[in-house]
């Protein structure tokens, strides 16, 4: 009789060790993406396409009738954490955020799954999908299907579809001079994820990162019907500066951002000062730094936080001055205790101006 093999089963690899990047830090650098898209022929005009690729908005919007428009988006990335359930939750929360940023309410989602089948167990892959389904259930929508492939690196995300009234569509191009800018979530997810990969993130930091990245931006649908709210976008892979710049360019204005007002996750400042950063923050600055005024003399670690890629980040909301207090109160009442006024929109050439 052949003796039974008593050797232990092979250890499951860290999810983050299987990917060259993670979360929204995987995004192609803004300048490179712009060069790629310049070679793509412009789409023909469609009268029902309310939002397309014109201003790098968060999702496409198609008018269905006088009272309904369809919001459609897709978002996926490689692991930002090792826990498969948490990875699924973060990816799904991030994908649904694009619908909320347009003022919509999700109606269903489709899963995008690419996994190294020979490396990860069925149980691990199932836990990733379960995490995504858990978030979708919390948002009140089903994962109604999807598509899967055997890939070299683990990839997960969603196609997310939602509905919004055509008159309530939020874009990144509706801001007006004088509007107050509110950020709903603190910055620093990219720095935390880099520290996690280096095994330098403590349990409190990890808990803060998970809490931030799994908090649904459902308040976006409420903001869309709040008087005075004029523009909205979510802050993800291009960092606060990059997405504020997109809003400035879309609206034809200058976005003035207060360096001191930008909210930070607890403990992230010390990690950034210790030199922890993502490669994406450097690529982001190289892509759009020329359009940012007031960065001379800014410590490199502080600049890194302003360009830090935010996986499942918060909403950047432009609100008329007289409505800002009410909007901020609504956001905080919805559970975003760290929501903060970070600047304003001003007359001037499209760009970002940093102030103290």
C-alpha positions as CSV (number, residue, x, y, z in Angstrom):
1,X,0.0,0.0,0.0
2,X,1.3,3.4,-0.9
3,X,1.5,5.7,2.1
4,X,-0.7,8.7,2.1
5,X,1.0,12.0,1.3
6,X,1.2,13.9,4.6
7,X,2.8,17.1,3.2
8,X,0.8,20.2,3.9
9,X,-1.2,21.7,1.0
10,X,0.5,24.6,-0.8
11,X,-0.1,28.0,0.8
12,X,-2.5,30.3,-0.8
13,X,-0.5,33.3,-2.2
14,X,-1.2,36.8,-1.2
15,X,-3.6,38.3,-3.7
16,X,-1.6,41.5,-3.9
17,X,1.5,39.4,-4.8
18,X,-0.2,38.2,-8.0
19,X,-0.7,41.7,-9.4
20,X,1.8,44.4,-10.5
21,X,-0.6,47.0,-9.1
22,X,-3.8,47.3,-7.2
23,X,-7.1,49.2,-7.0
24,X,-7.4,52.4,-8.9
25,X,-3.7,52.8,-8.9
26,X,-3.8,50.4,-11.8
27,X,-5.3,53.1,-14.0
28,X,-3.4,54.1,-17.1
29,X,-1.7,57.5,-16.5
30,X,-3.9,60.5,-17.6
31,X,-1.4,61.7,-20.2
32,X,-1.0,58.3,-21.7
33,X,-4.7,57.7,-21.7
34,X,-5.2,61.0,-23.5
35,X,-2.7,60.0,-26.2
36,X,-4.5,56.7,-26.7
37,X,-7.9,58.2,-27.0
38,X,-6.7,60.9,-29.4
39,X,-6.2,58.1,-32.0
40,X,-9.8,56.8,-31.5
41,X,-12.3,58.2,-34.1
42,X,-15.0,60.3,-32.5
43,X,-18.4,58.6,-32.2
44,X,-21.2,59.7,-34.5
45,X,-23.7,62.0,-32.9
46,X,-26.6,60.2,-31.2
47,X,-29.5,62.5,-30.0
48,X,-30.2,60.3,-27.0
49,X,-26.6,60.1,-25.8
50,X,-26.7,62.7,-23.0
51,X,-23.2,62.1,-21.7
52,X,-20.4,60.4,-23.6
53,X,-16.6,60.8,-23.6
54,X,-16.5,64.6,-24.1
55,X,-15.3,65.6,-20.6
56,X,-14.0,62.3,-19.1
57,X,-17.1,61.9,-17.0
58,X,-17.8,59.0,-14.7
59,X,-20.4,57.1,-16.8
60,X,-22.3,57.3,-20.0
61,X,-25.9,58.4,-19.9
62,X,-28.6,57.5,-22.5
63,X,-32.0,59.1,-22.5
64,X,-34.8,56.5,-22.5
65,X,-37.8,58.7,-22.3
66,X,-38.9,62.0,-20.7
67,X,-38.6,60.7,-17.2
68,X,-35.8,58.1,-17.4
69,X,-32.2,58.0,-18.5
70,X,-29.9,55.0,-18.3
71,X,-26.5,55.4,-16.6
72,X,-23.9,52.8,-17.7
73,X,-20.4,52.3,-16.5
74,X,-17.8,49.6,-16.0
75,X,-14.9,49.5,-13.5
76,X,-12.5,46.7,-12.5
77,X,-9.0,46.3,-11.1
78,X,-6.5,44.1,-9.5
79,X,-6.4,43.4,-5.7
80,X,-5.7,46.2,-3.3
81,X,-5.9,43.8,-0.3
82,X,-5.3,40.1,0.3
83,X,-8.6,39.2,1.9
84,X,-10.7,38.0,-1.1
85,X,-14.1,39.0,0.4
86,X,-12.8,42.5,1.1
87,X,-11.3,42.8,-2.4
88,X,-14.7,41.9,-3.8
89,X,-16.5,44.5,-1.6
90,X,-14.0,47.3,-2.5
91,X,-14.2,46.6,-6.2
92,X,-18.0,46.5,-6.2
93,X,-18.3,49.7,-4.1
94,X,-15.9,51.5,-6.5
95,X,-17.9,50.4,-9.6
96,X,-21.3,51.5,-8.2
97,X,-19.8,54.8,-7.3
98,X,-19.8,55.9,-10.9
99,X,-23.6,55.6,-11.1
100,X,-24.0,57.6,-7.9
101,X,-21.7,60.3,-9.1
102,X,-24.0,60.8,-12.1
103,X,-26.9,61.2,-9.7
104,X,-28.3,57.8,-10.5
105,X,-29.6,54.9,-8.6
106,X,-28.2,51.4,-9.5
107,X,-30.7,48.8,-10.8
108,X,-28.4,45.8,-11.5
109,X,-24.8,44.8,-12.2
110,X,-22.8,42.3,-14.2
111,X,-19.6,40.8,-12.9
112,X,-16.2,41.1,-14.7
113,X,-14.0,38.2,-13.5
114,X,-10.4,37.4,-14.6
115,X,-8.6,34.9,-12.4
116,X,-5.4,32.8,-12.5
117,X,-7.3,29.5,-12.2
118,X,-4.2,27.4,-11.7
119,X,-3.0,29.6,-8.8
120,X,-6.1,30.6,-6.8
121,X,-8.5,28.1,-5.3
122,X,-12.2,27.9,-6.2
123,X,-13.0,29.0,-2.6
124,X,-10.8,32.1,-2.9
125,X,-12.4,33.2,-6.2
126,X,-15.8,32.4,-4.8
127,X,-15.1,34.7,-1.8
128,X,-14.2,37.6,-4.1
129,X,-17.5,37.2,-6.0
130,X,-19.4,36.9,-2.7
131,X,-17.9,40.1,-1.5
132,X,-19.1,41.9,-4.6
133,X,-22.5,40.4,-4.3
134,X,-22.7,41.5,-0.6
135,X,-22.1,45.1,-1.5
136,X,-24.6,44.9,-4.4
137,X,-27.2,43.5,-2.0
138,X,-26.6,46.4,0.4
139,X,-27.2,48.7,-2.6
140,X,-30.4,46.9,-3.4
141,X,-29.3,45.5,-6.7
142,X,-28.6,42.0,-8.0
143,X,-25.5,40.8,-9.8
144,X,-27.5,39.5,-12.8
145,X,-24.7,37.8,-14.8
146,X,-21.2,38.6,-16.1
147,X,-18.2,37.2,-17.9
148,X,-15.1,35.4,-16.7
149,X,-11.7,34.5,-18.2
150,X,-8.6,32.7,-17.0
151,X,-6.1,35.5,-16.7
152,X,-2.5,35.9,-15.5
153,X,-3.4,38.4,-12.7
154,X,-6.6,38.5,-10.6
155,X,-9.1,41.1,-11.9
156,X,-12.6,41.8,-10.6
157,X,-15.2,44.5,-11.1
158,X,-18.6,45.3,-12.3
159,X,-20.6,46.6,-15.2
160,X,-23.1,48.8,-13.3
161,X,-26.4,50.1,-14.7
162,X,-28.7,52.7,-13.1
163,X,-31.5,55.1,-13.7
164,X,-31.7,58.9,-13.3
165,X,-34.2,61.5,-14.3
166,X,-32.9,63.3,-17.5
167,X,-33.2,66.7,-15.7
168,X,-31.2,65.4,-12.7
169,X,-28.2,64.1,-14.4
170,X,-25.0,65.1,-12.6
171,X,-21.8,65.7,-14.6
172,X,-18.4,67.2,-14.0
173,X,-19.1,70.1,-16.3
174,X,-21.9,72.0,-14.6
175,X,-20.0,74.0,-12.0
176,X,-20.2,77.8,-11.8
177,X,-17.9,80.4,-10.6
178,X,-18.2,80.8,-6.8
179,X,-19.4,77.3,-6.2
180,X,-18.1,75.6,-3.1
181,X,-16.3,72.3,-3.5
182,X,-17.1,69.5,-1.0
183,X,-15.1,66.3,-0.7
184,X,-17.1,63.5,1.0
185,X,-14.2,61.0,1.9
186,X,-10.7,61.6,3.3
187,X,-7.6,61.0,1.1
188,X,-4.8,58.5,1.5
189,X,-6.1,55.1,0.2
190,X,-3.2,54.8,-2.2
191,X,-0.6,55.4,0.5
192,X,-2.4,52.9,2.8
193,X,-2.5,50.3,0.1
194,X,1.2,50.8,-0.6
195,X,2.0,50.5,3.1
196,X,-0.1,47.3,3.2
197,X,1.9,45.8,0.4
198,X,5.0,46.5,2.3
199,X,3.5,45.1,5.5
200,X,3.8,48.5,7.2
201,X,0.1,49.2,7.7
202,X,-1.1,48.6,11.3
203,X,-4.6,47.1,12.1
204,X,-6.1,50.5,12.8
205,X,-5.0,51.7,9.4
206,X,-6.3,48.7,7.6
207,X,-9.7,49.0,9.3
208,X,-9.8,52.7,8.3
209,X,-9.0,51.8,4.7
210,X,-11.6,49.1,4.5
211,X,-14.3,51.3,6.1
212,X,-13.6,54.1,3.6
213,X,-13.4,51.9,0.5
214,X,-16.5,49.9,1.2
215,X,-18.7,52.9,2.0
216,X,-21.2,53.3,-0.8
217,X,-21.5,56.8,-2.3
218,X,-25.3,56.4,-2.4
219,X,-25.7,60.0,-1.2
220,X,-24.9,61.0,-4.8
221,X,-28.5,60.2,-5.7
222,X,-29.8,62.4,-3.0
223,X,-27.5,65.3,-3.9
224,X,-28.8,65.2,-7.5
225,X,-32.2,66.4,-6.2
226,X,-30.7,68.8,-3.7
227,X,-31.1,72.5,-4.7
228,X,-27.8,74.2,-5.5
229,X,-25.8,71.1,-6.4
230,X,-24.4,71.7,-9.8
231,X,-21.6,69.3,-10.6
232,X,-20.3,66.1,-9.2
233,X,-17.6,63.5,-9.8
234,X,-15.9,60.7,-7.8
235,X,-12.3,60.9,-6.8
236,X,-10.5,57.7,-7.9
237,X,-7.3,56.8,-9.7
238,X,-6.2,60.3,-10.8
239,X,-6.3,61.7,-7.2
240,X,-8.0,64.9,-5.9
241,X,-6.0,67.1,-8.2
242,X,-6.7,65.1,-11.3
243,X,-10.4,64.8,-10.9
244,X,-10.7,68.5,-9.8
245,X,-8.9,69.3,-13.0
246,X,-11.4,67.4,-15.0
247,X,-14.2,69.3,-13.4
248,X,-12.4,72.6,-14.1
249,X,-11.9,71.7,-17.7
250,X,-15.4,70.5,-18.1
251,X,-16.8,73.7,-16.6
252,X,-14.3,76.1,-18.1
253,X,-13.2,77.4,-14.7
254,X,-10.3,77.3,-12.2
255,X,-10.7,74.9,-9.3
256,X,-9.1,76.5,-6.2
257,X,-8.2,73.8,-3.6
258,X,-7.0,74.5,-0.1
259,X,-4.0,72.3,0.8
260,X,-4.7,72.5,4.5
261,X,-8.4,71.7,4.1
262,X,-8.0,68.4,2.3
263,X,-9.1,65.7,4.7
264,X,-6.8,62.7,5.4
265,X,-7.3,59.2,6.7
266,X,-5.9,58.9,10.2
267,X,-2.2,58.1,10.2
268,X,-1.7,58.5,6.5
269,X,0.3,61.8,6.9
270,X,3.0,60.0,8.9
271,X,3.2,57.2,6.3
272,X,3.5,59.7,3.5
273,X,6.2,61.6,5.3
274,X,8.1,58.3,5.7
275,X,8.2,58.1,1.9
276,X,5.4,55.6,1.3
277,X,3.6,56.3,-2.0
278,X,2.3,54.6,-5.1
279,X,3.8,54.8,-8.5
280,X,0.5,56.1,-9.7
281,X,0.8,59.4,-7.7
282,X,4.1,60.1,-9.5
283,X,2.6,59.3,-12.9
284,X,-0.4,61.5,-12.1
285,X,1.7,64.5,-11.3
286,X,3.8,64.0,-14.4
287,X,0.6,63.9,-16.5
288,X,-1.1,67.0,-15.2
289,X,1.3,68.9,-12.9
290,X,1.7,71.6,-15.5
291,X,-1.9,72.6,-15.1
292,X,-1.6,73.1,-11.3
293,X,-0.6,76.5,-9.9
294,X,0.8,77.1,-6.4
295,X,2.7,73.8,-6.0
296,X,6.1,75.5,-5.8
297,X,7.7,74.7,-2.4
298,X,5.0,72.1,-1.6
299,X,6.6,69.1,0.2
300,X,6.8,66.1,-2.0
301,X,4.8,64.0,0.5
302,X,2.0,66.5,0.6
303,X,1.9,66.6,-3.2
304,X,1.8,62.8,-3.2
305,X,-1.4,62.9,-1.1
306,X,-3.1,65.3,-3.4
307,X,-2.3,63.1,-6.4
308,X,-2.8,59.8,-4.5
309,X,-5.0,57.4,-6.4
310,X,-8.2,56.8,-4.4
311,X,-9.6,53.4,-4.8
312,X,-13.4,53.8,-4.1
313,X,-12.8,57.4,-3.1
314,X,-15.3,60.1,-2.2
315,X,-17.5,62.4,-4.3
316,X,-16.3,65.9,-5.2
317,X,-19.4,68.1,-5.3
318,X,-19.7,71.7,-6.6
319,X,-22.5,73.5,-4.8
320,X,-23.9,77.0,-5.0
321,X,-22.6,79.1,-2.0
322,X,-26.0,79.6,-0.4
323,X,-26.7,75.8,-0.5
324,X,-23.3,74.6,0.7
325,X,-24.2,74.2,4.4
326,X,-27.4,72.3,3.6
327,X,-25.5,70.0,1.2
328,X,-22.7,69.4,3.7
329,X,-25.2,68.6,6.4
330,X,-27.0,66.1,4.2
331,X,-23.7,64.4,3.3
332,X,-22.6,64.1,7.0
333,X,-26.1,62.9,8.0
334,X,-25.6,60.1,5.4
335,X,-22.6,58.8,7.3
336,X,-19.7,60.8,5.8
337,X,-18.5,62.3,9.0
338,X,-15.2,63.5,7.4
339,X,-16.9,65.4,4.6
340,X,-15.2,68.8,4.2
341,X,-15.2,72.0,2.1
342,X,-11.9,71.8,0.2
343,X,-12.2,74.8,-2.1
344,X,-14.2,76.6,-4.7
345,X,-14.6,77.2,-8.4
346,X,-13.4,80.6,-9.7
347,X,-13.2,82.5,-13.0
348,X,-10.0,81.8,-14.9
349,X,-8.4,79.4,-17.3
350,X,-9.3,75.8,-16.8
351,X,-6.8,74.4,-14.2
352,X,-6.2,74.0,-10.5
353,X,-4.9,76.6,-8.2
354,X,-3.6,75.5,-4.8
355,X,-4.0,77.8,-1.8
356,X,-2.9,77.5,1.8
